Amino acid sequence: MVDKEDGRMDVIRIPAKKEDIGKFYSRVSKWHRLYKLQTVFSKGEQRVKNRVVEIAEIKENDVVLEVAIGAGDVIEKIARRLGERGRVYGVDIAQGYIEFTRKRLIKWKLGDNVHLQIAEATRLPFEDNKFDVLINCFMMDLIDTPEILTVLSEFKRVVKTHGKVVIAAMAIPEGKQSLLSRIMRRSYLFFIKNVYGNWGCRPILTEPFMKEVGFSNIQREYIGSFMWFPKEIVWAEKT
């Protein structure tokens, strides 16, 4: 729900501690052998990730950062677009994802210009103004509300002036919704709030936070879903 006065929103809090989230996703990452099966059930997310890379407009010599690489879907696409002088850095809180992604990139002979490491989004281990493009997919909807501004401030810090930040997240539904979709979404929200709240994604609205941090030329693409939560891609420039 969006507050019309200041553009901020009332979203479900994520009460888990960061270290507990890190441990949880480290355990989840050990199931990477089921990666191919997981992609079958997440085709909607895969389409969004493809669109994120298109919007990023990565050039051959760019220096790119992906925050929260997961199983490496996006960083693989980025690496394929870079030339010999381009570089891509990837960070994640789960060592399992770092190892799995590194093996994937080596298999496809894409590892030469890729640098992977453990890091938190609230404390990125990079100097100011380093990256031409920063990409982040389906992590912001896991960040507890008070820390969203901290994360976005870090994104802004490490991106060059006139650099681009592209974020994909689970979005708050817009417009008229079918009865079935309303039932499914409300059931899910009840579940993550009362049962699974320590780890569950929840819908957010990224644009107001990006405005508050001071990004410019903010644009948004809304991607609806018949039964599940829609997605949003928000991108902006650091000026």
N, C-alpha and C positions, 0 to 999 in steps of 0.2 A: 504494500500500500504506500503510495507516494504522498508526502506532505506538500500541498500546493504552495504553501508559503515560502519554503526554502528549498524545495526540490529534493530534500532528504526523504528517507523512507523508513517505515517500520517493518523490519524483517526479523525472522526467527534468529535468535542468538545461537552461536555454536559454542557450548560451554566447555569443550575439551581443552586441555592444556596443549600447547604446541608440541611438547616432547611426547605426549601420549599419541597425538595425531601422527607424529613421525614414526613411532613404534608400530602403530596400526598399519600404515601404508608400507612399512618395511615388510610386515608379514604378508600383506596383500601382494606385494611385488614378487614374492616367491612362487606365486601361481602363474608366472609369466608363460609357463608351458601351455596354458589355456588361451594364449593370446589370440590365435586364429579363431577360436570359438567366440571369444569376447568381441571380436570385430564384427562377427555376424549379427550380434545383438545390439551393436552400437553404430549402425550405418548412418543414422541421423547425425551423430557426433562426427563421424568421419567426413560427411559432406560439409559440415560446418568448419572443420579443420582445413579442408581443401580451400574453402572460401577465404579463411583467415590468411592463408599463404598468398592467395591472389591479391587480397587487399593490401598486404604488406609490400607488394611491388619490390621484391628483393632484387638488387642489382649484383652483378658478378663480383664486384670488389667490396661489397658491404661487409661490415662487422655486425653480426646478429647475435642476440641473446634470446634463448627460450627459457622461461622460468616455469618449472614444473613439467619436465619432459615426459613423465610417465613412461610408457612403453616405447617411446621414440617415434611415433607416427609423424609428428610435425617436423622434428629436427632432421629426419631423413629427407623430407621434401625440401627443406631449406638447403641442406647440403648438396642436393642435386642441382640447385639453381646457382650455386656459387662457382666462381672461377678459381683459378689457382691462387689468386691473391685474396680472395674472400675468406672469411673465418666465421665459424659459428660456435658459440658457447652455450652449454646447457647445464642447468642446475636442477636438483631435486632433493627432497629430504630423505628419500628412500634409496639406500645403497643397492638394493635389488634391481631397481629401475635403471640406475646408472650402469650396472654390469650388463643387464639384458640389452640395453640400447647400444652400448659399446660393441657387443658381439654382433648385433644386427648391422651396425655400420661397417665393421670389419668385413663381414660376409659380403656386403655390397660394394666393398672397396671405396668407402666414403669417409674413412676415419682420419685422413691426413690433415684436414683443416677443421676438425671438430675437437672441442675441448669440453670434457664433462667433469663435474664435481658436485659433491654434497654441499648444499647451502640452503639457508632459509630466505624466503622472499622479503622478510623484514630487515635482513642484514646481508645484502648482496656483496660478495667479496671482490668488487671491482671499483676502479677509480671513477671519478666523475667524468661525464661526457665521453664515454667510451664507444657506445653502440649507435649504429645508424638505425637499427630496427630492434624493437623488443616485442616478443610474442608471448602470450600467456593464455592457455586454453583450459577452461573448466577447473580452475583453482580458486578464483575469486569467490565462487559460491560456497567454498569451504572455509573462507577466512572469517573469523568472528568480526562482527560489525565494527567495534572500536579500532580494529587493526587495519581495516581497509585503507584508511587514509595513510597509515604508515607504509603499507605496501606500495601504494601508488606514488608516494613521495620518493621511495627508493627507485621505482621505475623511472621517474622523472630525473632523478639525480644521475643515473648511469647512462641515460640516453643523450646523444649530442643535441645541440641546438638545431632545430628543424628536423630532428629525428622523429620517428614514428613509433607509437605504441599501439598494438592491436590486441584486444582482449575478447575472448569468447566466454560466455557464462550461461547458466540456466537463468531464464528470464521470467519476470512476472507476466502472467497472461494478460492480453489486451483484447478488447472487443467482446462480442457475444461468444459464450462457450457452451458446448453441448452438455446435456445433463450427465452423460457418461464421463466426459472429461472432467467435469466439476467434481463428481464423486471420486474418481481416481486420484485427482490432485489433492483434494482435501484429505483423503485417506492417507496419502503419502505424507502430507504435512503433519498430520496427527502422529503418524508413526515416527518421523524423525524428531519431532518435538518431545514426545513422551516415552519413546522406546529406544530409538536409534540416534538420539540427538547429539551424542558425542562426535559422530562421524558423518552424518548425512549431509549431502548437498541440499541447499535450499535456494529458491529463486531470489534474485536480487535485481537491482537496477544500477548499473555501473556509472552511467553518464553523470548523475549529480555529484558523485564523489570525484570524478575526474575534473569537473568544473571547479570544485572546491580546492583541489590541489593546484590548479592553475594551468592545466593543459589548454591548448588552443585548437581551433578548427575541429571540434569534436563532431564526429559523425556516428550514426548508429544504423544497423541493419537488423530488423526483427524477423525471425524465422519461426513461423507458427508451427503448431503440431496439433493434429486432430484429437489425440487421446492423452498425450503426455505434456510435460511442460515445454513451452517454446524456448528457443535459444536467442541470444542476442550477440552481435559482434559490434563492439565499440572501438573506434580508433581515433587517434588524436595526435597532435604535433606539440613538441616542446619548443617554445619560442622564448 
